[in-house]
Amino acid sequence: MKDHIETLCVQAGYQPKTGESRIPPIVQSTTFFYGDSQVMADLFDLKREGFFYSRLANPTVDALEKKIAALEGGAAGIGCASGMSALLLTAMTLCEAGDNIVTAGEIYGGTFNLFSTTLPKFGIKARFFDVDAPAEEIDALIDEKTKFVFAETIANPAVAILDFDKVAAICKKHGVLFIVDNTLASPALCRPLSLGADIVIHSTSKYLDGHAAALGGMIVDGGKFPYRGNPRYPAFNTPDESYHGLVYADLPVAFATKCRAQMMRDTGAIMSPQNAFLTLLGSDTLALRMERHSRNAEKVAAFLASHPKIEWVRSATLPADKYYALAKKYLPNGTGGMMSFGIKGDAKACARFMEHLRIATQETHVADVRSCVLHPASTTHRQLTDAQLIAAGIAPNLVRLSVGIENADDLIADLAQALETV
Ligand SMILES: *Cc1c(COP(=O)(O)O)cnc(C)c1O
């Protein structure tokens, strides 16, 4: 019998033994006691499960890894210090100099920088495709050095919806990994592993935590990709001399084991026990929160779309939106709280509007319980001219809104009064 997501949110990941704490304790220790040197030797040989040093694994982080792996329907999770470190470790586990990755262009700005600026310094090139491009165009970017294809379920901040069937078919044809950043959908609304993805990435700093309290990232290994004998992945098919001659393709969970044994070992970019604890608490209510975020966003988008001072609204909840059909297919229970819209007016009008908001505050964050807004043209992208903004796909009048779980009528009344001042 398979439990539903609501049940997994509160029950998965940690089962106490008699007399132990009901919720996962914060195990604030770098190291772990062993009295038997053979047991320790077996741990190092990966013959036995256990903890020996918190740079590699920690019981509190382990509880969160097991929980998010269960939520995504995956085989194993790896808790990372941030979403960015989860992405970096994933690339490091798969690529070396001379390799390339094929990625949607509509992705989070930090990920775009990692792929377009930082990885090329190490000889790993990114090839970008338009998420709406026809299959042939994406297919043509893949060669024998392509190690993975990457996209976001709901793109941040473009709010484009990924066509899973299109990309999954291409990846399957080439025997190449399909990796999806599921941060803005969360497993409560979409489970990429069931739609053809092989690995799922999260910034847990967003909806999984939900409270804007803890930074974190998670890599979920689906555990089913056929590495064995696949000429695209020689590093999975030859002995790892840095790890006792292990051949990762022979293991039940090849990617997660390689990622932890090599890259977590070498970087120490692991989530802290404190942040894992906070994220465990937050994720208990994930399913409930995502319902509310989605319903609120639907109401707010409908209000904005009908407002005379609004030029356009991008939200897949609107039947007129170009991603409406894909959202209905892949995210039938809602699309979360993210949207963007254009105010009729210039950047000054947008700034005025935001200063008058009482509930939604200006923040460089999204996807937590509190509504927040950001006007890229006067904040994150303020050094650009109007022409440069448009070239970057950011209209000068674009306001990004992350709808929280407040009362929808209160949010709408607040937006209405602030629009009066424009
Ligand atoms: C925020 C975000 C990231 C980066 O996560 P951090 O936890 O801030 O490092 C990656 N992908 C998406 C889609 C995000 O929204």
The ligand as a MOL file (V3000), in Angstrom:
LIG
                    3D

  0  0  0     0  0            999 V3000
M  V30 BEGIN CTAB
M  V30 COUNTS 15 15 0 0 0
M  V30 BEGIN ATOM
M  V30 1 C 16.4210 29.5100 -4.9480 0
M  V30 2 C 16.5730 28.5450 -6.0320 0
M  V30 3 C 17.7870 27.8450 -6.2090 0
M  V30 4 C 19.0030 28.0940 -5.3480 0
M  V30 5 O 18.7660 27.6860 -4.0510 0
M  V30 6 P 19.5380 28.2840 -2.7490 0
M  V30 7 O 18.9810 27.4500 -1.6480 0
M  V30 8 O 19.1640 29.7400 -2.6670 0
M  V30 9 O 20.9840 28.0820 -2.9750 0
M  V30 10 C 17.8480 26.9070 -7.2260 0
M  V30 11 N 16.7980 26.6810 -8.0310 0
M  V30 12 C 15.6290 27.3570 -7.8980 0
M  V30 13 C 14.5070 27.0540 -8.8330 0
M  V30 14 C 15.4790 28.3090 -6.8930 0
M  V30 15 O 14.3080 28.9660 -6.7760 0
M  V30 END ATOM
M  V30 BEGIN BOND
M  V30 1 1 1 2
M  V30 2 1 2 3
M  V30 3 2 2 14
M  V30 4 1 3 4
M  V30 5 2 3 10
M  V30 6 1 4 5
M  V30 7 1 5 6
M  V30 8 2 6 7
M  V30 9 1 6 8
M  V30 10 1 6 9
M  V30 11 1 10 11
M  V30 12 2 11 12
M  V30 13 1 12 13
M  V30 14 1 12 14
M  V30 15 1 14 15
M  V30 END BOND
M  V30 END CTAB
M  END
